[in-house]
Amino acid sequence: MDYYRNGNLEKEAEYINNELNGSFKSFHSNGKLYLSGTYKKGLRYGTWKEYTEDGLISEISNYDEKGNFDGDLKSFDETGNHFSTIIYDKGKVKQFTYQKPTEALLLQVKPEVVQLYSRDIIRMAV
């Protein structure tokens, strides 16, 4: 366990043979959770969550056994609203979706296809 100068916990992690293996948590200096997930043989594995200093979720990501992004990576704005998703398959981007709520904009990207939705307009590029 590591601590900030103010005495708050900075990080707690599990190790096997000096290698990260098991649950991992790091904290903002204000004591709120910053990052949580699991390591397997020194690599990120499974679902990881990142939080703002206010305690709101900012990102949820998933990793495969090789430490590559795998599945959904979701991002959230400073108010906790979901605005983008990247779908990975063993580290390779398969689809990207971005939605900007203030402009009613939705962008979807799949291999070789881009779709842009803005109000009632649809644009597609191949």
N, C-alpha and C positions, 0 to 999 in steps of 0.2 A: 504494500500500500504506500502511496505517495501522498504528501500533504502540501497545500499552499502555505505561504508564510502566515496567513491569517488563521491557520489551524484547520481549515476546511479540507475534507478529503478531495484529492485531485484525481486519483486513479486507484482502482482495485482490479487485480487480474490474477488468473490462475496460471501456473507454470508447471511443466513437467520437463525435467532435465534442462532447465534454463531456457525453455522454449514456451511461448504463449500457447496454452492449451486449456480451453474451458471458458468460463464466463469472463467477460471484460466489461468494465464500466469506467467511464471518466466523467468528471464533473466540472461545471463552471466554477469560478472562484467564489460565486455567491452560494455554492452548495447544491445548486440544482443540477440534475442529470444532464449531461451533454451528449454522451454516446454510449450505447449498449449493444452488445452482441456476443458472439462466440468465436473463439479461435480454435482451429484444429491443426495441429502440427505447425504452428506458427503462421497460419494463413486464416484470413477472415472466412467464416463459414456460416451458412444459414442466414437468418434475418438480422439486420442491423438497423438501429434507429438513432437518429440524431435530433437533438432538441435545441431550441433557442434558450437564451439566458432567462427568459420568462417562463420556460417550461412547456412551450408549444412545440409540437412535432415540426421538424423542418425537412426531414428526409427519411425515407424507408427504403432500404436496399437489400438485395439478396445475393448470396455468393455460393458458388459450387465448391466441390471438394478441392479444386485447384486454386481457389482464391479469386476466381474470375466472377465478374457480375453475371448473374443468371436469374432470369425472371424479371419482375418489375422493379424499377427504381423510381420511386415517387417523390416529387418535390412539392413543398408547401411554402406559401409566402409567409411574411412576418405576422399575419393575423391567423394563420393556421389553415388557410384555404388551399386546396390541392390545385396546382397549376400545370404540372407536367408529369408525364410518365414515359420512361424509356424502357422498352422490353428487350432484354438480352437473352441470347442463347449461347451459353458457354463463352461469355466474353465478347460476343459479336452483337452489334445492334441489329435488331430485327424490326423494331418500330419505335417511332418517337411521336408523342402527342403533346402539344403545348396549347394551353388555353389561357388567354389573358382575360379575366372576367370583366375588366373595365372597358374593354373594346369589343366584347363578344367575338373574340378571335379564337379559332381552333385550327391548329396546324397538325397534320398527321403525316409522318414520313415512314414509308416502308421501303424495302429495297427497290430502287428504281421507280418509285411512285411517291409524289408529294401531293397532298391535298390540302387546300387552304379554304377554310370556311369563315367568312366574315359577313355577319348579318345574313342576307339571302344570296350571297355570291359564293359560288363554288369554283375553285380553280384547281386544275390538275396538271401536273407535269410528269412526263415519263422519260 
